[in-house]
Amino acid sequence: MVDILIQSNDEFLSRHDIKKGVMQLVDLERAKTLYSKFGTEPEVSGGSGANTIYGLASLDIPTCYIGKVKNDILGNRFKSDLLRMNIHYGTELSNKETLAETGRCIVFITPDGERSMNTYLGVTEHLQETDIDYECVRQSEWIYLEGYRFDGPASEKAFNKATKIAKANLCKVALTLSDPFCVERNMQAFKKIIYNDVDLLFCNEAELKLLYGTPNLENAVKKGSKDVQMLVCTVAERGAIIADKGNIISVPTKKTKVLDSTGAGDLFAAGFFNGILNKEKMEICGQMGNLAASEIISHLGARPEIKLKNLFDNYLFK
């Protein structure tokens, strides 16, 4: 997925029937129509799971990414950005004759830093079982499943293959719910995979409440903690709530001016994983997640502008 970042306002969103603060799927014609109303805008490689993997690579953690793009201009840019960070990326590109194009997300950013995403999935939807790299999964300590990717005809089968390989090779499974829109569309599929396969669940407050059918966050966290060993729920400027084997803690974050919240959850996951992989206490893992997220929201785009390893090395976690 490639992000096209457009600074806008609430009036524009309302006039063009764009739902604020969530992701909505659009076809290629709608994507081109929305983009045509502006001049040249920043185009940045994105995609929720890819952003997390990029963040991990920026922390010097060996990574692999599995995801579908086309052999076109945007697709090759996406691939080169991953390879430049020494991320192993071997997924076969869709050929140039494919009618669909590389997926793109037109992100309208309002003055409050909120992002409203209009996503054309394109060949991203074509991810299938044969794209799952057995060796990459087998050799990994964790696999990270992106909730957005459930919106594809063969994606659930691909997820099932990946989780089976993981479970057979002592590789743990993490899932991010990604967006309330994804929860609504895939409620039962999410509940099934969470209960049967997921070791670590990432979500935000709205997603978790929706998944467990309650307006009360505390109740949602308690319900979720019964289904999964570790649950991490981000709560915007309040930081994060972590439930680890039934033990629930809150990890506050420092106030940061929000320029663009795109990718905040993705990079929180990268920071949190850094703590997990380095066997830190849960509170430190949460602080690492908050720090990575704070770097992302301070600028446009969902990829770090500085090397996160340097940022982390110069920060005192306690």
C-alpha positions in Angstrom: 0.0 0.0 0.0 1.2 3.5 -0.8 -0.2 6.5 1.2 -1.1 9.7 -0.5 -1.2 12.4 2.1 -3.6 15.4 1.7 -4.1 18.1 4.3 -7.8 19.0 4.4 -10.6 20.1 6.7 -13.9 18.9 8.1 -15.9 20.8 5.6 -14.2 19.0 2.7 -14.8 15.6 4.3 -18.5 16.4 4.7 -18.9 17.7 1.2 -17.3 14.6 -0.3 -19.0 12.1 2.0 -15.8 11.0 3.7 -16.2 9.4 7.1 -13.8 11.0 9.6 -11.2 9.1 11.5 -11.8 5.6 9.9 -10.9 3.6 6.9 -13.4 3.2 4.1 -12.8 1.1 0.9 -13.1 2.8 -2.5 -12.7 1.6 -6.0 -10.0 2.8 -8.4 -12.3 5.4 -10.0 -13.3 6.9 -6.7 -9.6 7.0 -5.6 -8.6 8.8 -8.8 -11.5 11.3 -8.5 -10.6 12.2 -4.9 -6.9 12.6 -5.8 -7.7 14.7 -8.9 -9.1 17.5 -6.7 -5.6 18.3 -5.6 -2.2 18.9 -7.1 0.8 16.8 -6.5 0.7 15.5 -3.0 3.3 13.5 -0.9 3.3 9.8 -1.8 4.8 7.6 0.9 5.0 3.8 1.2 2.6 2.7 3.8 0.3 -0.2 4.7 -0.4 -0.9 8.4 1.6 -4.1 8.7 4.4 -2.9 6.5 4.7 0.3 8.7 5.2 -1.9 11.8 7.8 -4.1 10.0 9.6 -0.9 8.8 9.6 0.4 12.4 11.1 -2.9 13.7 13.8 -2.7 11.0 14.5 0.8 12.2 15.2 -0.7 15.6 17.7 -3.2 14.0 15.4 -6.2 14.4 15.6 -8.7 11.5 12.3 -8.8 9.7 10.4 -10.3 6.7 7.3 -8.9 5.0 4.6 -10.7 3.0 2.2 -8.5 1.0 1.1 -8.0 -2.5 1.9 -5.1 -4.9 2.0 -4.8 -8.7 5.0 -4.5 -11.0 4.2 -0.8 -11.5 5.6 2.5 -10.4 4.0 2.5 -6.9 4.7 -1.2 -6.4 8.3 -0.9 -7.2 8.7 2.1 -5.0 7.1 0.1 -2.2 9.4 -2.8 -2.7 12.6 -0.7 -2.9 11.7 1.1 0.3 11.5 -2.3 2.1 14.7 -3.6 0.6 16.5 -0.3 1.5 15.8 -1.1 5.2 17.2 -4.7 4.8 13.7 -6.1 5.2 13.4 -9.5 3.4 10.6 -9.2 0.8 10.1 -12.0 -1.6 6.4 -11.9 -2.4 5.9 -12.2 -6.2 4.7 -9.0 -7.7 1.5 -9.1 -9.8 2.5 -8.7 -13.4 1.9 -5.6 -15.5 -1.0 -7.2 -17.4 -3.1 -7.4 -14.2 -6.0 -5.0 -14.5 -5.8 -4.0 -10.8 -3.1 -1.6 -9.7 -0.9 -1.3 -6.6 -3.1 -0.5 -3.6 -3.1 3.1 -2.4 -4.6 4.9 0.6 -5.7 8.5 0.1 -5.4 10.0 3.6 -7.1 13.3 4.4 -5.5 14.9 7.4 -7.6 17.5 9.3 -6.1 20.3 11.5 -6.6 18.1 14.6 -4.2 15.5 13.2 -7.0 13.0 12.6 -6.7 10.9 9.4 -9.6 9.8 7.3 -8.5 7.0 4.9 -9.9 6.1 1.6 -8.4 2.8 0.5 -8.2 1.3 -2.9 -7.0 -2.2 -2.2 -6.0 -3.1 -5.7 -3.8 -6.2 -6.0 -3.4 -6.2 -2.2 -6.6 -8.2 -2.3 -4.8 -10.9 -4.4 -2.7 -12.2 -1.5 -3.2 -15.9 -1.3 -1.9 -19.1 0.3 0.9 -19.5 -2.2 2.3 -16.2 -1.2 3.0 -17.4 2.4 6.8 -17.9 2.7 7.1 -21.1 4.7 10.8 -20.5 5.7 10.2 -16.9 6.7 7.4 -18.0 9.1 9.3 -21.1 10.3 12.4 -19.1 11.3 10.5 -16.3 13.0 9.9 -15.7 16.7 6.6 -13.9 15.9 4.3 -13.3 13.0 2.2 -10.2 12.9 -1.2 -10.4 11.1 -2.8 -7.2 9.8 -6.6 -6.9 10.3 -7.0 -4.9 7.1 -5.8 -7.9 5.2 -9.0 -9.9 6.0 -10.7 -7.8 3.3 -9.6 -10.1 0.4 -11.2 -13.3 -1.0 -8.2 -15.6 -0.2 -6.7 -13.7 2.6 -8.3 -15.6 5.4 -6.9 -18.8 3.9 -3.5 -17.2 3.7 -3.8 -16.2 7.4 -4.7 -19.8 8.3 -1.7 -21.2 6.5 0.6 -18.7 8.2 -0.8 -19.5 11.7 -0.5 -23.2 11.1 3.1 -22.9 10.1 3.8 -20.7 13.1 2.1 -23.0 15.6 4.0 -26.0 14.3 7.3 -24.2 14.7 7.0 -22.5 18.1 6.4 -19.1 16.5 3.9 -16.9 18.3 1.1 -15.0 16.6 0.1 -11.4 17.0 -2.9 -9.7 15.4 -3.9 -6.1 15.0 -7.6 -5.3 14.6 -6.6 -2.3 12.4 -9.9 -0.4 12.3 -13.5 -0.5 13.6 -14.5 -0.9 9.9 -12.5 -4.2 9.8 -14.1 -5.4 13.1 -17.6 -4.8 11.7 -16.8 -6.6 8.5 -15.0 -9.6 10.0 -16.4 -9.9 13.6 -16.8 -13.7 13.6 -13.5 -14.4 11.8 -11.6 -12.1 14.2 -13.2 -13.8 17.3 -12.3 -17.3 15.9 -8.7 -16.5 15.2 -8.2 -14.6 18.4 -9.5 -17.5 20.5 -7.8 -20.2 18.6 -4.4 -18.8 17.5 -3.5 -15.3 18.7 -1.0 -14.8 21.5 -0.9 -11.0 21.4 -3.8 -8.8 20.3 -3.2 -5.1 19.4 -6.2 -2.8 19.2 -7.5 0.7 20.1 -10.4 1.6 22.4 -13.1 1.8 19.7 -12.1 -1.5 18.1 -12.0 -3.4 21.4 -15.4 -2.1 22.5 -16.9 -3.0 19.2 -15.4 -6.5 19.2 -16.8 -7.3 22.7 -20.0 -5.4 22.3 -19.7 -3.1 25.3 -19.4 0.7 25.7 -17.2 0.2 28.8 -13.5 0.0 28.1 -12.7 -1.8 31.4 -15.3 -4.5 30.6 -13.9 -4.9 27.1 -10.3 -5.3 28.4 -11.5 -7.9 30.9 -13.4 -9.9 28.3 -10.5 -9.7 25.9 -7.9 -10.8 28.5 -9.9 -14.1 28.8 -9.5 -14.8 25.1 -5.9 -14.0 24.6 -2.7 -14.2 26.7 -1.7 -10.7 26.1 -3.8 -7.7 25.0 -2.6 -4.2 24.2 -5.1 -1.4 23.8 -4.0 2.1 22.8 -6.1 4.9 24.2 -4.9 7.9 22.2 -3.3 10.6 24.2 -3.8 8.6 27.4 -1.2 6.0 26.3 -2.0 2.3 26.5 -3.7 -0.4 28.6 -1.9 -3.8 28.8 -3.4 -7.0 30.0 -0.8 -9.8 30.5 -2.1 -13.1 31.8 -4.9 -11.3 33.5 -2.7 -8.6 35.1 -3.9 -5.2 33.8 -1.7 -2.0 33.9 -2.0 1.4 32.3 1.0 3.0 30.7 0.6 6.8 30.2 2.4 8.7 27.5 3.9 12.2 27.3 1.9 14.9 25.6 3.0 15.4 22.0 1.7 17.8 19.4 -0.2 15.8 16.8 0.5 16.7 13.2 -0.6 13.5 11.6 -1.9 10.4 13.5 -1.4 8.1 10.5 0.6 5.1 11.6 0.5 5.8 15.3 -0.9 2.4 16.1 1.5 0.7 13.6 4.6 2.2 15.2 3.3 1.6 18.7 3.2 -2.1 17.8 6.8 -1.9 16.6 8.0 -0.2 19.8 6.1 -2.7 21.9 7.5 -5.7 20.0 11.0 -4.2 20.6 10.4 -4.5 24.3 9.0 -8.1 24.0 11.9 -9.3 21.9 14.3 -7.8 24.4 12.4 -9.4 27.3 11.5 -6.1 29.0 8.8 -5.7 31.6 5.3 -5.0 30.3 5.5 -1.3 31.5 8.8 -0.8 29.5 7.2 -2.4 26.4 4.4 0.0 26.7 6.7 3.0 27.1 8.6 1.8 24.0 5.4 1.7 22.1 4.4 5.1 23.2 7.8 6.6 22.2 7.7 5.1 18.7 4.1 6.4 18.3 5.1 9.9 19.5 7.8 10.1 16.8 5.2 9.2 14.0 2.5 11.7 15.1 5.0 14.6 15.1 5.3 14.6 11.2 3.4 13.7 8.1 3.6 10.0 7.0 3.6 6.7 8.7 7.3 5.8 8.4 9.9 7.1 10.9 11.9 10.1 9.8 14.8 9.2 12.1 16.3 5.9 13.0 14.3 4.6 16.0 17.2 2.7 17.4 19.0 6.0 18.0 15.9 7.5 19.5 15.5 4.5 21.9 19.2 4.5 22.8 19.0 8.1 24.0 15.8 7.7 26.0 15.6 6.6 29.6 13.0 3.9 30.1 12.0 3.2 33.7 
